[in-house]
Amino acid sequence: MKKREITTQQILESAVDVIAEKGYNAAKTQEIAERAGVSEATVFKYFKSKKGILDGIAVHAVKLFGRAVALTPIKELLETKRDVPVDQVIDFVIEDRLKFIQKQYPLIAVMVNEAQYHQAFRDTIVAEIFNPMCEAFEAYYQYQASLGNVREVESPRILFRTIVVNMMAPIFQRVIMEQPIEMDALRGEYETIKDILKHGVIK
């Protein structure tokens, strides 16, 4: 990795940490620079627009880290586990997301908080993470439907949105309410979601 790439990554990682701790409005480029071990002038050299520097850093952070840690593992899992029973794949997905949450919570907190207020940030998340993940899910679901393992639905995309909302709701609650993440409790909620997906709620 070249020096410029290393410095860029250091700045982005520091930005994620600072914004996660203090929020977008309270985050200062000086503190981001200090945590990255560079001067504030270096931060402005890499992210030239002073007016939009925090927006730029946040968007670049999602592009750099979001696809790698949020999208790629799920996409690969759906592609490589096509012939594994669907309920086992759901278990794999749950465990993968729990590991992701535990390891990348600062990034998740930034994404949840800043997506509420910044259109450019929302657009980046949708383009870089949500849409590609939705495409991977649609391909997986259509394959399973062709085998008769799941029922055919008119729009797998709507089903995907429903699953994402249910998976993210416990995270949104904890981030917005500034509650700690307790992995055992979160695992229990995801197991309930899995049960609802498998059996529904109407008798």
Secondary structure, 3 states (H helix, E strand, C coil): CCHHHHHHHHHHHHHHHHHHHHCCCCCCHHHHHHHHCCCHHHHHHHCCCCCCHHHHHHHHHHHHHHHHHHHHHHHHHHHHCCCCCHHHHHHHHHHHHHHHHHHCHHHHHHHHHHHCCCHHHHHHHHHHHHHHHHHHHHHHHHHHHHCCCCCCCCCHHHHHHHHHHHHHHHHHHHHHCCCCCCHHHHHHHHHHHHHHHHHCCCC
